[in-house]
Amino acid sequence: MSSIAHNLKLLVVGAHPDDAEYRAGGLATLYRRLGHSVKFLSVTNGEAGHHREWGAPLVERRREEARRAAAPFGIETEVWDNPDGRLVPDLERREEMIRSIRVYHPDLVLTHRPNDYHPDHRATSLLVQDAAYLLTVPAICPDVPHLRRDPVIAYLSDDFLRPYPFEPTVLLDISSAWEEKISMLDSHESQFYEWLPANMGRFADVPESVEGRRAWLETRIRDLTRNLADRHRNAIRAQYGDEHGQAIELVEAFEGCEYGAPFDEEAIARLFPFSDRSC
């Protein structure tokens, strides 16, 4: 891990304990390789994310999965106590978000887009958006020093089309960080080997062996990631050049949110300090 003059801070705010790894595990890996700081924040406790167990035992299990996913890479994790599936973007939680962002003082905040299938995702996005300007207002939450300048805020990728489809500002080649991302997801056993396959009617497809499960997971995530790259192939080629861009299959994508600091070329060069935005 190389030493650097300025330590960047990346905050990924997901609704559930596995959301950050799923959409930004590659970027988080590349940040850590350069010695930058990364924090994964889950706004809910994940207590409803299973078909056979829920409540306090599942909360503890998911907290431990989040810790195991992040700890090997030096990523900080925090899981709040808001109930899974019942998140409301009220004033109390908005101020909790304001305080949390101020204390961590990130350069880049990533979160869900406001149009999403899951109400917790939508509520999390709204909490970050509602906190954005108020981060700089001294009279709001005066017990925590206000920020002089907003961080850059960007959205994690998704497949939803209405009211408008995801439009990436940055597409990042994560091929060199792929194994680390899969390791993060592999740690969330309750989700990727149990709940999500069961919820999608594919529980019987999951292999029983540890090695077989990981290979099955890697194949599924690779297919989904390739689909993301194919949907945005023209943008990848514009960013990386025709030849290189055509060959890239494993990407993460982020769309700027206008409520934070400008996500312009200067910000992109500063916040994505990788050669050709890859590594």
C-alpha positions as CSV (number, residue, x, y, z in Angstrom):
1,M,0.0,0.0,0.0
2,S,1.6,3.2,-1.1
3,S,2.0,6.4,1.0
4,I,0.2,9.4,-0.3
5,A,0.2,13.2,0.4
6,H,-3.5,13.5,1.0
7,N,-5.7,10.9,2.6
8,L,-9.1,10.7,0.9
9,K,-12.2,9.5,2.7
10,L,-14.9,7.5,1.0
11,L,-18.2,7.0,2.8
12,V,-20.7,4.4,1.2
13,V,-24.1,4.8,2.8
14,G,-26.3,1.8,2.1
15,A,-29.7,0.9,3.4
16,H,-28.6,-2.7,4.4
17,P,-25.3,-4.3,5.6
18,D,-24.4,-5.7,2.2
19,D,-25.3,-2.8,-0.1
20,A,-22.0,-1.0,0.0
21,E,-20.0,-4.1,-0.9
22,Y,-22.3,-5.0,-3.7
23,R,-22.2,-1.7,-5.6
24,A,-18.8,-0.2,-4.5
25,G,-16.6,-3.0,-3.2
26,G,-14.2,-2.6,-6.1
27,L,-13.8,1.2,-5.6
28,A,-13.4,0.6,-1.8
29,T,-10.6,-1.9,-2.6
30,L,-8.8,0.5,-4.9
31,Y,-9.1,3.3,-2.3
32,R,-7.5,1.1,0.4
33,R,-4.7,0.0,-1.8
34,L,-3.7,3.7,-2.1
35,G,-3.9,4.1,1.7
36,H,-7.2,6.1,1.6
37,S,-9.9,5.7,4.3
38,V,-13.2,3.9,3.6
39,K,-16.3,3.5,5.7
40,F,-19.4,1.4,5.0
41,L,-22.5,2.6,6.8
42,S,-25.7,0.6,6.9
43,V,-28.7,2.8,7.9
44,T,-30.8,-0.2,8.9
45,N,-29.9,-3.2,11.0
46,G,-30.9,-5.9,8.4
47,E,-33.3,-7.7,10.7
48,A,-35.8,-8.6,8.0
49,G,-33.4,-10.0,5.4
50,H,-34.0,-13.7,5.7
51,H,-36.8,-16.2,5.0
52,R,-36.2,-18.4,8.1
53,E,-34.7,-16.1,10.8
54,W,-35.2,-12.5,11.7
55,G,-35.1,-10.1,14.6
56,A,-32.2,-9.8,17.1
57,P,-30.4,-13.0,16.1
58,L,-30.3,-12.0,12.4
59,V,-29.2,-8.4,13.4
60,E,-26.1,-9.9,15.2
61,R,-25.4,-12.3,12.4
62,R,-25.5,-9.5,9.8
63,R,-23.3,-7.2,11.9
64,E,-20.7,-9.9,12.1
65,E,-21.0,-10.6,8.3
66,A,-20.4,-6.9,7.7
67,R,-17.4,-6.9,10.0
68,R,-15.9,-10.0,8.3
69,A,-16.5,-8.5,4.8
70,A,-14.7,-5.2,5.7
71,A,-12.1,-6.0,8.3
72,P,-9.5,-7.8,6.1
73,F,-9.3,-4.7,3.9
74,G,-9.1,-2.2,6.7
75,I,-12.5,-0.8,6.0
76,E,-14.5,0.7,8.9
77,T,-18.1,-0.5,9.3
78,E,-21.1,0.9,11.1
79,V,-24.6,-0.6,11.3
80,W,-27.4,1.5,12.7
81,D,-30.3,0.2,14.7
82,N,-33.2,1.4,12.4
83,P,-35.5,-1.6,11.6
84,D,-35.0,-3.2,8.2
85,G,-38.0,-2.6,5.9
86,R,-39.4,0.2,8.1
87,L,-37.0,3.0,7.5
88,V,-38.6,6.5,7.6
89,P,-36.6,9.6,6.5
90,D,-37.8,11.7,9.5
91,L,-36.1,14.6,11.2
92,E,-34.4,12.4,13.9
93,R,-32.7,10.2,11.3
94,R,-31.8,13.2,9.1
95,E,-30.0,14.8,12.0
96,E,-28.3,11.5,12.8
97,M,-27.1,11.4,9.2
98,I,-25.9,15.1,9.4
99,R,-23.9,14.3,12.5
100,S,-22.4,11.1,11.1
101,I,-21.2,12.7,7.9
102,R,-19.8,15.7,9.7
103,V,-17.8,13.5,12.1
104,Y,-16.4,11.3,9.4
105,H,-15.9,14.3,7.1
106,P,-15.7,12.4,3.8
107,D,-14.5,13.6,0.4
108,L,-16.9,11.4,-1.5
109,V,-20.3,10.0,-0.3
110,L,-22.0,7.2,-2.3
111,T,-25.6,6.1,-1.8
112,H,-28.7,4.8,-3.6
113,R,-30.7,6.7,-6.1
114,P,-34.0,8.1,-5.0
115,N,-36.0,5.9,-7.5
116,D,-35.6,2.3,-6.4
117,Y,-37.7,-0.8,-5.7
118,H,-36.9,-0.9,-2.0
119,P,-38.4,1.7,0.4
120,D,-35.3,1.5,2.6
121,H,-33.1,2.4,-0.4
122,R,-35.3,5.4,-1.3
123,A,-35.4,6.5,2.3
124,T,-31.6,6.3,2.7
125,S,-31.1,8.3,-0.5
126,L,-33.5,11.0,0.7
127,L,-31.7,11.1,4.1
128,V,-28.4,11.8,2.4
129,Q,-29.9,14.4,0.0
130,D,-31.7,16.1,2.9
131,A,-28.5,16.2,4.9
132,A,-26.4,17.6,2.0
133,Y,-26.9,21.3,2.3
134,L,-27.5,21.3,6.0
135,L,-24.0,19.9,6.6
136,T,-22.7,23.4,6.1
137,V,-25.3,25.2,8.3
138,P,-23.9,26.0,11.8
139,A,-27.3,26.4,13.4
140,I,-28.3,22.8,12.5
141,C,-27.0,20.2,14.9
142,P,-24.7,22.7,16.5
143,D,-23.2,20.1,18.8
144,V,-21.1,18.8,15.9
145,P,-19.0,21.3,14.0
146,H,-20.4,22.1,10.6
147,L,-18.5,21.4,7.3
148,R,-17.1,24.4,5.4
149,R,-17.8,22.6,2.1
150,D,-20.1,19.8,1.0
151,P,-18.5,16.5,0.0
152,V,-19.1,15.2,-3.5
153,I,-22.2,13.0,-3.4
154,A,-22.8,10.3,-6.1
155,Y,-25.3,7.5,-6.6
156,L,-24.6,3.8,-6.8
157,S,-25.7,2.1,-10.0
158,D,-29.1,0.4,-10.5
159,D,-31.3,-0.9,-13.4
160,F,-34.4,1.2,-12.9
161,L,-35.7,3.3,-15.8
162,R,-38.4,5.6,-14.3
163,P,-38.5,8.5,-13.9
164,Y,-35.1,8.3,-15.7
165,P,-32.4,5.6,-16.1
166,F,-29.1,5.6,-14.3
167,E,-26.6,7.8,-16.2
168,P,-23.0,7.2,-15.1
169,T,-20.7,10.1,-14.5
170,V,-17.8,7.7,-13.9
171,L,-17.3,4.0,-14.9
172,L,-14.5,2.4,-13.1
173,D,-12.6,-0.7,-14.3
174,I,-12.5,-3.0,-11.2
175,S,-10.9,-6.1,-12.8
176,S,-7.9,-5.9,-10.5
177,A,-10.1,-5.6,-7.5
178,W,-12.5,-8.3,-8.5
179,E,-11.3,-11.0,-6.1
180,E,-11.5,-8.7,-3.1
181,K,-15.1,-7.7,-4.0
182,I,-16.2,-11.3,-4.3
183,S,-14.5,-12.0,-0.9
184,M,-16.6,-9.2,0.6
185,L,-19.9,-10.6,-0.8
186,D,-18.9,-14.1,0.1
187,S,-18.8,-13.0,3.8
188,H,-22.5,-12.1,3.6
189,E,-23.6,-15.7,3.7
190,S,-27.1,-15.0,5.0
191,Q,-27.8,-12.8,1.9
192,F,-26.0,-14.3,-1.1
193,Y,-26.4,-18.0,-0.3
194,E,-29.6,-18.0,1.6
195,W,-32.1,-15.1,1.5
196,L,-31.6,-13.7,-2.0
197,P,-31.6,-17.1,-3.7
198,A,-34.7,-18.1,-1.7
199,N,-36.5,-14.8,-2.4
200,M,-35.8,-15.3,-6.2
201,G,-36.8,-19.0,-6.2
202,R,-33.2,-20.1,-6.8
203,F,-32.3,-21.5,-3.4
204,A,-31.9,-25.0,-4.8
205,D,-29.3,-23.7,-7.2
206,V,-26.8,-22.9,-4.4
207,P,-24.1,-25.5,-4.1
208,E,-23.5,-27.1,-0.7
209,S,-19.7,-26.9,-0.6
210,V,-17.8,-23.8,0.4
211,E,-15.8,-23.8,-2.8
212,G,-18.8,-24.5,-5.0
213,R,-20.8,-21.7,-3.4
214,R,-18.1,-19.1,-3.9
215,A,-17.7,-20.1,-7.6
216,W,-21.5,-20.0,-8.1
217,L,-21.6,-16.5,-6.5
218,E,-18.6,-15.3,-8.6
219,T,-20.4,-16.4,-11.8
220,R,-23.6,-14.7,-10.9
221,I,-22.0,-11.4,-9.9
222,R,-19.7,-11.5,-13.0
223,D,-22.8,-11.9,-15.2
224,L,-24.6,-9.0,-13.5
225,T,-21.4,-6.8,-13.8
226,R,-20.9,-7.6,-17.4
227,N,-24.5,-6.6,-18.1
228,L,-23.8,-3.2,-16.5
229,A,-20.7,-2.8,-18.7
230,D,-22.7,-3.8,-21.8
231,R,-25.5,-1.3,-21.0
232,H,-22.9,1.5,-20.9
233,R,-20.4,0.3,-23.5
234,N,-20.4,3.6,-25.4
235,A,-19.6,5.5,-22.2
236,I,-16.8,3.1,-21.3
237,R,-15.3,3.5,-24.7
238,A,-15.5,7.3,-24.5
239,Q,-13.8,7.2,-21.1
240,Y,-11.1,4.6,-21.7
241,G,-10.7,4.7,-25.5
242,D,-12.2,2.4,-28.1
243,E,-9.8,-0.6,-27.8
244,H,-9.4,-0.6,-24.1
245,G,-13.0,0.3,-23.4
246,Q,-14.4,-2.5,-25.6
247,A,-12.4,-5.1,-23.6
248,I,-13.5,-3.9,-20.1
249,E,-16.1,-6.2,-18.6
250,L,-16.0,-5.6,-14.9
251,V,-17.0,-2.2,-13.8
252,E,-18.6,-0.2,-11.1
253,A,-20.5,3.0,-12.1
254,F,-21.4,6.2,-10.2
255,E,-23.7,9.0,-11.1
256,G,-23.2,12.5,-9.7
257,C,-25.8,14.0,-7.4
258,E,-26.3,17.8,-7.8
259,Y,-26.9,18.3,-4.1
260,G,-23.3,17.9,-3.1
261,A,-20.1,19.6,-4.3
262,P,-19.7,19.6,-8.1
263,F,-18.8,16.2,-9.6
264,D,-16.8,17.8,-12.3
265,E,-13.5,16.8,-14.1
266,E,-11.4,18.2,-11.3
267,A,-13.4,16.3,-8.7
268,I,-13.2,13.1,-10.8
269,A,-9.4,13.4,-11.1
270,R,-9.1,14.0,-7.4
271,L,-11.5,11.3,-6.2
272,F,-10.6,8.6,-8.7
273,P,-6.8,8.7,-8.5
274,F,-6.2,5.7,-10.7
275,S,-4.5,5.6,-14.0
276,D,-7.2,6.0,-16.7
277,R,-9.7,5.7,-13.8
278,S,-8.7,2.1,-13.5
279,C,-6.1,0.2,-11.5
